[in-house]
Amino acid sequence: MDDKKSKRLIWQIPFLLFLIGGTMFIIRQQRPVPYQKSSGFVFGTVYNITYQSEKNLQKGIEAELKKVDDDLSVFNDRSVISQINRGGHPDITGTMFEEVFNLAMDISKDTDGAFDITVAPLVNAWGFGFKHGQTPGKHQVDSLRQLVNYSRLQVVTQRGTTVINKPDERIMLDCSAIAKGYGSDIVARYLQKNGVRNFMVEIGGEVVTRGISPKRVPWKIGVTKPTDDSLNVNHEIQTVLNVTDKAMATSGNYRNFYYKGGKRYAHTIDPKTGYPVQHSILSATVLAQSCAAADAYATAFMVMGIEKAKTLLERRPELMAYFIYSDRNGQNAVWFSPSLRDKIQK
């Protein structure tokens, strides 16, 4: 009898262990995975990232952002773009710079040059770039305009090496209107590779979201109301958008400007005229599949003006836009893509 009980007990032990293990697994699965927060300083601005993960991925996030900086930052003397600006010919094969450059060329063509990464000489001359100078005169503007034309850049590939050739060494590239968005995309890719399904990546206002927020609802992103605030300390919200599984970027002349001689100069430079834009759009918010694209198109719309922007949006239904502009009476007005209506928080 004792032998039978012993044998029965021996057979029961594995079952009990299995039952205990299964119970612990179920309990662990039911325990909510925590949301992590990551923040820091990159590309001359602040980033904030919220993601649901058991692991702290801060070091990996910082490593990815450093890769972007090493390729696209004009403030980094050793970056790929800085080498090109100095007349060098670094191999861009398989680099982040190559990916951004190709996207920039496509969007430049699509916007008829309203977006142009060769606008750097004009940006610097007007004092918004990495060199601050005096307000340029007509002769200087006309001279610098000769250096601004994305179509003059040549991509040459020989024996597996791809380089950028500039017909004039004074031509300079500036990816500031696409780099923050691209950086957000890169961090989003990194999080997804690490199995993160729910996250929000924000770099200097350029946002990528996936899944749901810590409140278990779609991510809600505010659009700042334009104010005559050169210090950018007022952040009153114009509206809130439900943004999930999308990228969002905003460009606004109310954000960066300076006064000189009693006149206000906007930070967005028209590559064709060489002067700060004088359109009625105060801010352009764009939703797209990639933040780099949203970033670039938001800048292009600021240059194009509201009517040309609407025309482009008609043939680009994958893009959604929210424009705040000054009407004929000088009052703030709003226009947005019809497809965006359901995303506006009531």
C-alpha positions in Angstrom: 0.0 0.0 0.0 2.8 2.3 0.8 4.5 1.6 -2.5 1.3 2.4 -4.4 1.0 5.7 -2.5 4.6 6.5 -3.2 4.2 5.8 -6.9 1.1 7.8 -7.1 2.9 10.8 -5.4 5.8 10.5 -7.8 3.4 10.9 -10.7 1.5 13.8 -9.0 4.6 15.9 -8.5 5.2 16.7 -12.2 1.5 17.5 -12.6 1.6 19.9 -9.5 4.8 21.5 -10.8 3.2 22.0 -14.2 0.0 23.4 -12.5 2.1 25.8 -10.4 4.2 26.9 -13.4 1.1 27.5 -15.5 -0.6 29.5 -12.8 2.5 31.7 -12.4 2.6 32.2 -16.2 -1.0 33.2 -16.3 -0.5 35.7 -13.4 2.5 37.1 -15.1 0.7 37.5 -18.4 -2.1 39.3 -16.6 0.2 41.7 -14.8 0.3 44.9 -16.9 3.7 45.7 -18.6 4.9 49.0 -17.3 5.5 52.1 -19.5 9.0 53.5 -19.5 9.9 57.1 -20.0 13.0 58.4 -21.7 14.1 62.0 -22.3 17.2 63.9 -23.3 18.7 66.5 -25.6 19.5 65.9 -29.3 19.7 67.9 -32.5 19.6 71.1 -30.5 16.2 70.2 -29.0 14.5 68.0 -26.4 13.2 64.5 -26.9 10.6 62.6 -24.9 9.8 59.0 -25.4 7.1 56.8 -23.7 7.1 53.1 -24.4 5.6 49.9 -22.9 8.4 47.4 -22.1 9.8 45.3 -19.3 13.3 46.5 -20.2 14.8 50.0 -20.0 15.9 50.8 -23.6 17.5 54.2 -22.9 21.1 53.1 -23.9 19.8 51.7 -27.2 17.7 54.8 -27.9 20.8 57.0 -27.3 22.9 54.8 -29.6 20.3 55.2 -32.4 20.1 58.9 -32.0 23.9 59.1 -32.1 23.9 57.3 -35.5 21.5 60.0 -36.8 23.7 62.7 -35.4 26.8 61.2 -37.0 25.2 61.3 -40.4 22.9 64.4 -40.5 24.0 67.0 -37.9 25.7 70.1 -39.3 26.8 70.8 -35.7 28.9 67.7 -35.8 32.1 68.4 -37.7 32.7 64.7 -38.4 29.2 63.9 -39.6 28.6 62.8 -43.2 26.7 66.0 -44.1 29.5 68.2 -42.6 32.1 66.4 -44.7 30.1 67.0 -47.8 29.6 70.6 -46.9 33.4 70.9 -46.6 33.8 69.5 -50.1 34.6 65.9 -49.1 33.2 62.8 -50.8 32.4 60.3 -48.1 30.9 57.0 -49.1 27.1 57.2 -48.4 26.3 53.7 -49.4 23.8 52.2 -46.9 24.0 55.2 -44.6 21.2 57.1 -42.9 22.3 60.1 -44.9 21.6 58.2 -48.1 18.1 57.3 -47.0 17.3 60.9 -46.0 18.9 62.3 -49.1 16.8 60.1 -51.4 13.6 61.0 -49.6 14.5 64.7 -49.7 15.1 64.5 -53.5 11.7 62.9 -54.0 9.9 65.5 -51.9 11.8 68.3 -53.5 10.5 67.1 -56.9 7.0 66.6 -55.6 6.8 70.1 -54.1 8.6 71.8 -57.1 11.5 72.8 -54.9 9.5 74.3 -52.0 11.5 71.8 -49.9 15.2 71.9 -50.8 18.1 70.7 -48.6 20.5 73.0 -50.5 18.8 76.1 -48.9 21.5 76.2 -46.2 23.4 79.3 -47.6 20.3 81.4 -47.5 19.2 80.1 -44.1 22.6 81.0 -42.7 22.6 84.4 -44.4 19.3 85.3 -42.7 20.6 84.2 -39.4 18.6 81.0 -38.7 21.3 78.5 -39.4 24.4 77.5 -37.5 26.1 80.8 -38.5 24.4 84.0 -37.5 25.0 86.9 -39.9 23.7 90.3 -40.8 20.4 90.7 -42.7 21.4 90.2 -46.3 20.8 92.7 -49.0 19.3 92.1 -52.5 22.7 91.6 -54.1 23.7 89.0 -51.5 20.4 87.2 -51.8 20.5 87.0 -55.6 24.1 85.7 -55.4 23.2 83.0 -52.9 20.2 81.9 -54.8 22.5 80.6 -57.5 23.8 78.1 -54.9 20.3 76.8 -54.1 18.9 74.1 -56.3 18.6 70.5 -55.2 18.6 69.3 -58.9 22.2 70.4 -59.3 23.4 67.7 -56.9 24.8 64.6 -58.5 24.9 61.1 -57.0 27.7 59.1 -58.5 28.3 55.4 -57.9 31.6 53.8 -58.9 32.7 50.3 -57.8 30.2 50.1 -55.0 31.0 53.6 -53.6 28.3 56.2 -53.7 29.2 59.9 -53.3 27.5 63.3 -53.6 29.1 65.6 -56.2 28.5 69.4 -56.0 29.0 71.4 -59.1 30.0 74.4 -56.9 31.8 73.8 -53.6 29.9 76.7 -52.0 26.7 74.6 -52.2 25.8 73.5 -48.7 23.3 71.0 -47.4 21.0 71.4 -44.4 18.7 68.5 -43.3 17.3 70.4 -40.3 13.8 70.3 -41.8 13.8 66.6 -42.0 16.3 65.2 -39.5 14.2 65.5 -36.4 11.3 63.6 -38.1 13.8 61.0 -39.4 15.3 60.7 -35.9 11.8 59.9 -34.5 11.3 57.3 -37.2 14.7 55.7 -36.3 13.8 55.4 -32.6 10.4 54.0 -33.5 12.1 51.3 -35.7 14.4 50.5 -32.8 11.5 50.1 -30.4 9.6 47.9 -32.8 12.6 45.6 -33.3 12.7 45.2 -29.5 9.1 44.0 -29.5 7.6 47.3 -28.2 4.0 47.7 -29.6 2.8 50.7 -27.7 4.9 53.9 -27.8 5.1 57.6 -28.5 8.4 59.1 -29.8 8.7 62.9 -29.8 11.7 64.9 -30.9 11.3 68.7 -30.9 7.6 68.4 -31.6 7.9 65.7 -34.4 6.0 62.6 -33.3 5.6 58.9 -34.1 3.0 56.8 -32.3 2.0 53.1 -32.2 -0.6 51.3 -30.3 -2.1 52.8 -27.2 -1.1 55.2 -24.4 -0.6 54.4 -20.7 -4.3 55.3 -20.3 -5.2 52.5 -22.7 -6.6 55.0 -25.2 -5.3 56.3 -28.6 -2.4 58.7 -28.3 -3.6 62.3 -28.2 -1.2 65.0 -29.5 -1.9 68.7 -29.1 -1.4 71.3 -31.9 -0.1 74.6 -30.4 -2.0 77.8 -31.0 0.1 80.3 -32.8 1.1 83.3 -30.7 3.4 86.2 -31.3 5.9 84.8 -28.9 9.6 84.8 -30.1 10.7 83.1 -26.9 8.3 80.2 -27.5 7.2 80.0 -23.9 3.5 80.1 -24.4 2.0 76.7 -25.3 -1.7 77.2 -25.5 -3.3 74.3 -27.4 -5.4 75.0 -30.5 -6.7 71.5 -30.9 -6.0 67.9 -30.0 -5.7 65.1 -32.5 -6.2 61.4 -31.9 -3.0 60.0 -33.5 -2.3 56.3 -33.5 0.0 54.4 -35.8 0.9 57.7 -37.6 3.6 60.2 -37.7 3.0 63.9 -37.1 5.1 67.0 -37.6 4.5 70.7 -37.4 6.2 73.7 -38.9 5.3 77.2 -37.9 6.6 80.7 -38.6 5.2 81.8 -35.2 7.7 79.6 -33.5 11.0 81.0 -34.7 11.4 84.6 -35.9 13.3 87.8 -35.0 12.7 91.5 -35.3 15.1 93.8 -37.1 14.4 97.4 -38.1 10.9 97.1 -36.8 10.1 94.2 -39.2 9.5 90.6 -38.2 11.4 87.9 -40.2 10.0 84.4 -40.3 12.3 81.4 -40.0 11.1 79.6 -43.2 13.0 80.7 -46.3 11.6 80.3 -49.8 14.4 78.6 -51.8 13.2 80.3 -55.0 12.9 83.9 -53.9 15.7 83.7 -51.3 13.5 85.6 -48.7 11.5 84.6 -45.6 8.0 83.5 -46.7 5.2 86.0 -46.3 2.2 83.6 -46.7 -0.8 83.6 -44.5 -0.1 80.1 -43.0 1.0 80.4 -39.4 1.5 76.7 -38.8 1.2 73.5 -40.9 0.7 70.2 -39.1 1.1 67.1 -41.3 0.2 63.5 -40.6 2.0 60.8 -42.7 3.3 57.2 -42.5 6.8 58.5 -41.8 7.8 61.4 -39.6 10.6 62.4 -42.0 8.1 62.8 -44.8 5.7 64.7 -42.4 8.5 67.0 -41.3 9.6 67.8 -44.9 6.1 68.3 -46.2 5.2 70.6 -43.3 8.1 72.8 -44.2 7.2 72.7 -47.9 3.6 73.8 -47.1 4.8 76.8 -45.2 6.7 77.8 -48.3 4.0 77.0 -50.8 1.1 78.8 -49.1 -2.3 77.4 -48.4 -3.8 77.2 -51.9 -0.8 75.4 -53.5 -0.7 73.1 -50.4 -4.3 72.2 -50.9 -3.6 71.3 -54.5 -0.8 69.0 -53.6 -2.9 67.3 -50.8 -5.5 66.5 -53.4 -3.1 64.3 -55.3 -1.5 63.0 -52.1 -4.4 61.4 -50.2 -2.1 59.5 -47.9 -1.1 62.9 -46.4 -3.4 64.8 -43.9 -2.8 68.4 -42.9 -4.1 70.9 -40.3 -3.4 74.5 -41.2 -3.8 77.5 -39.0 -3.7 80.7 -41.0 -4.4 84.4 -40.9 -7.6 85.3 -42.7 -8.3 88.6 -44.6 -9.3 90.2 -41.3 -6.1 89.2 -39.6 -7.9 86.6 -37.4 -6.7 83.1 -36.9 -8.6 80.5 -39.1 -8.3 76.8 -39.6 -8.4 74.5 -42.6 -7.8 70.7 -42.4 -8.0 67.7 -44.7 -11.5 66.1 -44.7 -9.9 62.8 -43.8 -8.6 64.3 -40.6 -12.1 65.2 -39.3 -12.5 62.0 -37.3 -9.2 62.5 -35.6 -10.0 65.9 -34.2 -10.8 65.7 -30.5 -14.2 67.1 -29.8 
